[in-house]
Amino acid sequence: MRKLFTFTGLIVLALTAVRAAEPFFFIQLSDPQLGMFTENKDFVQDAANFEFAVTAVNRLKPAFVVITGDLVNKPGDSAQIAAYKRIAGQIDPAIRVYHIAGNHDVQNVPTPASLAAYEKAHGPDRYVFRESSVTGIVLNSSVIHSPQEAPGALAEQEKWLRAELTKAREAGAKHIVIFQHHPWFLASASEADQYFNIPLVRRAPYLALFREFGVRYLFCGHYHRNAEGRDGPLENITSGPVGKPLGGAKSGLRVAIVRDDRIDHRYYELGELPTKIDLAPPAPKSAKQ
């Protein structure tokens, strides 16, 4: 970038390099789901896993943490909610924490009453946050997945989403990232409907909206194992759980490194967490001889 300076009648040209922003990382925790291991008889193991993850967060010191839903297993259970808040509250106050509603927090088919109860316990179920080059848009995916008892919430969220995407684009956001509980898809954008994805009738228009506004990353949970799928420039990243895993998966957390041009990410099982996060870009792969 060229800047022009004048001094005592002389013209001095100075060239200033445009420097890329320094990389940083955030951590995604998903599905602590206190109570799932024993079907709500207790939440001893769930709490132990969550506390272990919180200790790792405090040691690694990410820029922020997102917890992508199913904070508890039994919707509205006061003991599970209190335990969740107690453990999440142990995260270093210098590390911002973003809580996200899951179907076990607002019920599989949310109602105005269950949505209000969630907001009373945890705060808004949709919001925007900004962390350096990341504009995070948090959605309540349960009202997208199963809106039949709360169609008004679905319509309000859709209108709000388009407005926030417009604001982010006009502000020149480097990375517009969607965070929610349900995966949009697990492997393919055209895959058949199932419990673990967003129904195609609503999935397709939302994915088109994301492409329109330059969204590239969708971070989700709900599946209790890992999955990654692409739809053109869109990457749907489904992370395994802090709590009880399914399908032979292991409990863990995801580290996402935000770079100037992309977001790299890796899932770590709880037993393989690193001592620190290396922010250096990966070495280029050598060409095959």
C-alpha positions in Angstrom: 0.0 0.0 0.0 1.6 3.4 -1.0 1.4 6.4 1.3 2.5 10.0 0.3 4.2 12.2 2.8 5.5 15.9 2.3 8.3 17.4 4.4 9.9 20.9 3.8 8.8 20.8 0.2 10.1 17.4 -0.5 7.9 14.5 -1.5 8.6 11.2 0.2 7.1 8.0 -0.9 6.7 5.2 1.6 5.6 1.7 1.0 3.9 0.0 3.8 3.3 -3.8 3.6 -0.2 -5.0 4.2 0.2 -7.6 7.0 -2.0 -10.5 7.5 -3.7 -10.7 10.9 -2.0 -12.9 13.5 -3.7 -16.3 13.8 -5.6 -17.2 16.9 -7.7 -20.2 18.0 -11.0 -20.9 19.6 -12.4 -24.1 21.1 -15.7 -25.8 20.3 -17.3 -27.9 23.1 -20.5 -29.8 22.2 -23.1 -31.8 24.0 -21.9 -31.9 27.6 -25.5 -33.1 28.0 -25.4 -33.6 31.8 -27.5 -36.7 32.6 -27.1 -38.6 29.3 -24.7 -41.3 30.6 -27.2 -42.7 33.1 -30.4 -41.5 31.4 -30.9 -38.8 34.1 -30.3 -41.1 37.1 -27.3 -38.8 37.9 -24.8 -36.8 36.0 -21.5 -37.8 37.7 -19.7 -39.0 34.5 -21.0 -36.2 32.4 -19.8 -33.6 34.9 -16.4 -35.3 35.2 -16.0 -35.0 31.4 -17.1 -31.4 31.3 -14.8 -30.5 34.2 -11.9 -32.1 32.4 -12.6 -30.1 29.3 -12.9 -26.9 31.2 -9.5 -27.6 32.8 -8.1 -28.0 29.3 -9.7 -24.8 28.1 -8.2 -22.8 31.0 -4.7 -24.4 30.3 -4.8 -23.8 26.5 -6.3 -20.3 26.7 -8.3 -19.9 23.5 -9.7 -16.6 22.4 -13.2 -17.9 23.1 -15.2 -21.0 23.6 -18.5 -22.0 21.9 -20.6 -24.7 23.5 -22.8 -26.0 20.6 -25.9 -27.2 22.4 -27.4 -29.9 24.6 -26.1 -28.4 27.7 -28.2 -30.8 29.7 -30.0 -34.0 28.9 -33.4 -33.4 30.5 -35.1 -30.1 29.3 -35.7 -27.7 32.1 -34.1 -29.9 34.8 -33.0 -27.5 37.5 -30.3 -29.7 39.0 -28.7 -30.4 35.6 -28.9 -26.7 34.6 -27.3 -25.6 37.9 -24.5 -28.1 37.5 -23.9 -27.0 33.9 -23.7 -23.3 35.0 -21.4 -24.2 37.9 -18.9 -26.0 35.7 -19.1 -23.6 32.8 -18.6 -20.8 35.3 -15.1 -22.3 36.1 -13.8 -21.2 32.7 -11.3 -18.3 33.1 -13.3 -15.0 33.0 -10.8 -13.8 30.5 -12.1 -16.4 28.0 -15.5 -15.5 26.6 -18.0 -18.3 26.5 -20.9 -18.6 24.0 -23.7 -20.9 25.0 -26.0 -22.4 22.3 -29.4 -24.1 22.6 -29.8 -27.7 21.7 -32.9 -29.9 21.3 -32.4 -31.2 24.9 -32.4 -27.6 26.1 -35.6 -26.5 24.3 -37.2 -29.9 23.6 -37.2 -31.8 20.3 -40.2 -29.8 19.1 -39.7 -26.4 20.8 -42.7 -24.4 22.0 -43.0 -20.7 23.0 -42.9 -21.9 26.6 -39.7 -24.0 26.2 -38.0 -21.2 24.3 -38.9 -18.7 27.1 -37.6 -21.1 29.7 -34.3 -21.5 27.9 -33.8 -17.7 27.6 -34.6 -17.3 31.3 -32.0 -19.9 32.2 -29.2 -19.2 29.7 -30.0 -16.0 27.8 -30.9 -15.4 24.1 -31.2 -18.4 21.8 -29.9 -16.4 18.8 -27.3 -13.7 18.8 -24.1 -12.3 17.0 -20.7 -12.0 18.5 -17.5 -10.6 17.1 -14.0 -11.8 18.0 -11.2 -10.3 15.9 -11.8 -11.4 12.3 -14.7 -13.8 13.2 -18.3 -12.7 13.1 -20.1 -15.5 14.8 -23.8 -16.0 14.2 -25.5 -18.2 16.7 -28.8 -19.9 15.6 -31.4 -21.9 17.4 -31.4 -24.9 15.1 -34.2 -26.7 16.9 -36.8 -24.2 15.6 -35.3 -24.8 12.1 -35.4 -28.6 12.5 -38.9 -28.9 14.0 -40.8 -25.5 13.9 -44.4 -26.9 14.0 -45.1 -25.6 17.5 -43.2 -22.3 17.1 -43.6 -21.1 13.6 -43.3 -17.5 14.7 -39.9 -18.1 16.2 -38.8 -19.7 12.9 -40.0 -16.7 10.8 -38.5 -14.2 13.2 -35.1 -16.0 13.2 -35.0 -16.1 9.4 -35.7 -12.4 9.1 -33.1 -11.6 11.8 -30.5 -13.9 10.1 -30.7 -12.2 6.8 -30.4 -8.8 8.4 -27.3 -9.9 10.4 -25.7 -11.5 7.3 -26.3 -8.2 5.5 -24.7 -6.2 8.3 -21.7 -8.5 8.5 -21.1 -8.3 4.7 -21.4 -4.5 4.7 -18.9 -4.3 7.6 -16.4 -6.4 5.6 -16.3 -9.3 8.0 -13.4 -11.6 7.2 -15.0 -14.8 8.5 -18.8 -15.1 8.9 -19.2 -18.3 10.9 -22.5 -20.1 11.8 -22.7 -21.9 15.1 -25.7 -24.1 16.0 -26.6 -27.5 17.4 -28.0 -29.6 14.6 -25.8 -30.3 11.6 -27.1 -29.0 8.3 -25.9 -32.2 6.7 -23.4 -34.9 7.7 -21.8 -35.8 4.4 -23.7 -34.4 1.5 -26.0 -31.3 1.2 -28.5 -33.5 -0.7 -28.6 -36.4 1.7 -31.9 -37.8 2.9 -33.6 -36.3 6.0 -32.8 -38.0 9.3 -32.8 -37.2 13.1 -29.3 -35.9 12.9 -29.6 -33.3 10.1 -31.8 -30.4 9.1 -34.7 -31.4 6.8 -33.9 -30.8 3.2 -36.9 -28.5 2.6 -35.4 -26.0 4.9 -31.7 -27.0 4.5 -31.5 -26.1 0.8 -32.7 -22.4 1.1 -30.5 -21.8 4.1 -27.4 -23.2 2.4 -28.2 -21.0 -0.6 -28.5 -18.0 1.7 -25.1 -18.8 3.3 -23.5 -19.1 -0.1 -25.0 -15.7 -1.1 -23.3 -14.0 1.8 -20.0 -15.7 1.6 -20.3 -18.0 4.6 -17.8 -20.8 4.5 -17.9 -22.5 7.9 -20.8 -24.1 9.8 -19.9 -25.5 13.3 -22.4 -27.9 14.8 -22.8 -30.8 17.3 -25.8 -33.1 18.1 -24.4 -36.2 16.3 -22.2 -37.4 19.2 -19.5 -38.2 16.8 -17.5 -36.4 14.2 -18.5 -35.8 10.6 -17.5 -33.3 7.9 -19.2 -32.5 4.7 -18.9 -29.9 1.9 -21.3 -28.1 -0.4 -19.1 -26.0 -2.7 -17.4 -23.4 -0.5 -19.5 -24.4 2.6 -17.9 -26.7 5.1 -20.2 -28.3 7.7 -18.1 -29.3 10.7 -19.9 -31.7 13.1 -18.0 -32.2 16.4 -18.2 -35.1 18.7 -19.3 -34.6 22.3 -17.7 -33.6 25.6 -20.2 -35.9 27.1 -21.4 -39.4 26.1 -20.3 -40.4 22.6 -22.2 -42.7 20.2 -21.2 -45.1 17.4 -17.7 -46.0 18.8 -16.6 -42.3 19.0 -14.6 -40.8 21.8 -15.4 -37.8 24.0 -13.4 -34.7 23.1 -13.3 -31.1 21.9 -12.4 -29.3 18.7 -9.7 -26.6 18.3 -10.2 -24.2 15.4 -7.3 -22.0 14.3 -8.4 -18.8 12.6 -6.0 -17.6 9.9 -6.3 -14.7 7.5 -7.6 -16.7 4.6 -9.2 -19.8 6.3 -10.1 -21.7 9.5 -8.2 -24.9 10.2 -9.6 -27.3 12.8 -9.0 -30.6 14.5 -10.9 -32.7 16.9 -9.0 -34.0 20.0 -10.1 -36.8 22.1 -10.0 -36.0 25.8 -7.1 -38.4 26.3 -4.9 -36.9 23.5 -5.2 -33.1 24.3 -2.0 -31.2 23.4 0.0 -29.2 26.0 -0.3 -26.1 23.7 -1.7 -25.2 20.4 0.8 -24.6 17.6 -0.5 -21.8 15.4 2.1 -22.3 12.7 0.6 -23.2 9.3 1.0 -26.8 8.3 3.9 -27.6 6.1 3.0 -28.0 2.4 2.6 -31.5 1.2 5.4 -32.7 -1.0 4.5 -33.6 -4.6 4.5 -37.3 -5.3 7.4 -38.6 -7.3 
